[in-house]
Every structure is written in structure tokens, then in C-alpha cells.
Amino acid sequence: MTSRKAPAATLALALAATLTSLSAPASAAPAAPAEARETSLVEPILIGHRGASGYRPEHTLAAYRLAIAQGADHIEPDLVSTKDGVLVARHENEISGTTDVAVHPEFADRRTTKVIDGRPVTGWFTEDFTYRELRTLRAKERLPQVRPDNTAYDGQERIPTLDQVIRLARRAGVGIYPETKHPSYFDSIGLSLEEPLVAALEKRKLDDADDPVIIQSFEVSNLRELDTMVDVPLAQLVDASGGPADLPGTTYASMLTPAGLRTIATYADGLGANKFVVLPRGATTPTAVVADAHAAGLVVHVWTLRLENQFMDARFRSGTDPNAAGDLAAEARAFLDAGVDGIFSDHPDVVAEVLDAR
């Protein structure tokens, strides 16, 4: 286990200190110049992206356990709902790529096509299964061509519930960083994600400094709703293109302007940014996003740092094989030098070593 592991309370207090510092009224102290904000205000946090998903099938308890062992400060469950309202950890509600559902003949007639966030998707969907039915499925590697070693673990793990992830995190003394997936869609079919998420946090009393929680979403309306429901930090996710599904006509690019970031700060505490909006492909210097977000009172966590060449900018790649390992340590150092406050990674061990060395 890496030596950088800090108690959960310390991590929560550090985040709180950052948010307090960043959101202090202008009258409290003169504003620091932009160049002074280029380094993180507290020790950056490390988030196991879907667990240690570079080494185990994503969103499994095995992946989360490994992420914790490798030094992650938070583990990230993406949340979708079952037919009977149980929140489970899957990257998408369509599960043919991450489970063995396709080889279950009893569920063959569940295969269908739905429109999710304006896009037709064909497959099997969590909302068409009860949790008892989902328990009969087993997880598999989503990227078998990229991560063939992970396929050795196919069929070993069930789909975990949010409550199981919370209990694991609490036992290990780390935080959770749940993402609500497609909240507007789930609202439209009568399976709202917010209420069961809040109920799960309240059940485990996850609203204090001993159990750090950050809730994230690509949509806006549900974060505004959650801002009235919970007393935990919220993070607005932004991609390098497109815009939030619940606000047609709004682009993520417009949300990343100084004015857009100030608007985000009215309901959220942090920005979960696609890494390429901070360090664009081919660039050697960061954009103004981190400095502007800090000026607006937001911490910045970037996603997703992965080991394989194909997920990196060319300057961090090694050789021409898209699936070969690039220089993830150098990429992590570049984002830390850009002043980010947290890093999502599929390979927490590599990033943890970089953080240890700083």
C-alpha cells in the first residue's frame, strides 16, 4: 500500500479548507493573481476511477478494494437504478458490455432499444431488472482488447450496490465519489436517483468529516436539486465537447468561461473536467480553466488518466502500439503542475507514486 494514505477525516478537512479558502468573499482578502493559483491549494486527492479499473473489471468490489490498496483517497461508483429502485454501480444502465447478461437465455427477451439522452442504445438495461435478477449476472472486462489481462477475472464478481460500496469505503477509511448517470432519463421513467442516493447517505450518516463524500454529475438540474438536499460537496462534470443532456443549447464550453464557472459555483463546489480542457492535445501549457475555476471558488478534479497510449496526448506515449503503456507518471506530473486539486485514474498506483514523490 502506498504511504500517502491519509485518514478520511483529514481528507475531508482538507477539501473543506480548500472550499472555504476558494469561496471566501472578496472583501476578506485581496484576490491572488492568476499565476499564484497555478498550484493546488491543498494536497491533491486521488480517485480510483470505477475502482482500479486498469487492473480489474470496472465497478466491482475487487476493483474498489484494489484501488484502496493502491492509495486511492476516494473510490467512484457510477450509479444507475434497478427496476425496483436499488442503486447499483455500473458505468451505464446498458450492461451488455460489462456483464454476462447476453449469455443468459432467461433474459434474451429483455434486449431492446431505448433512447438515452437523445441517442438510441440497444442492449439490456438495469431498469428492466430487479436487483434479485441482477445478482444472477457476473461482471466482465469492458475493454478486453485493450486490457486482456483483466479478462482473467471475468465471471467472478457480482454487480455491487451503492450500500455495499459505502460499507467497503467506510471499513477502509476512504471517501466515495458517486456519479448519478442519466438522472433526467431516470426521472422520466419514475426511478429518480437523487432520493435513494440521499437516503443511502443518511442511512450510513455520511454527512460528516469522518466519511468524505463528493457527488458528481454531467447534468445540472439534479445537482441544483441535490444542493438543497445534502450537505456534501457537489462537482459539476464537464466534457471537452457537447453539453448537459438536461439543458439543450447549453455547451460545456460555455460553462467553462469565467462567467459559466461563476454560475457553477452557485450550486456546486468543484469542477470535474475532461483532462483535455485543462491540457489540450498537443499543448504544453495549460488553459485558463484551473485558474478561472479557482477564482470562482471551485476545486478542479480531472478525468481520466489511464496507462495506455491511446488515452494520452502524443507527448506522453511510448511507441506506436495504442494498447502499450505510455508515461502515465509524466502525464500525472503535468496535471499536478497545472494546479489541479484531484486526479481520477484507472491506475491509482502510478499516480500515487507521483503524489508520494512531490
Summary of the structure (lengths in Angstrom):
residues: 358
radius of gyration: 19.6
end to end distance: 17.3
largest distance: 66.0
contacts: 1232
relative contact order: 0.15
helix: 38%
strand: 16%
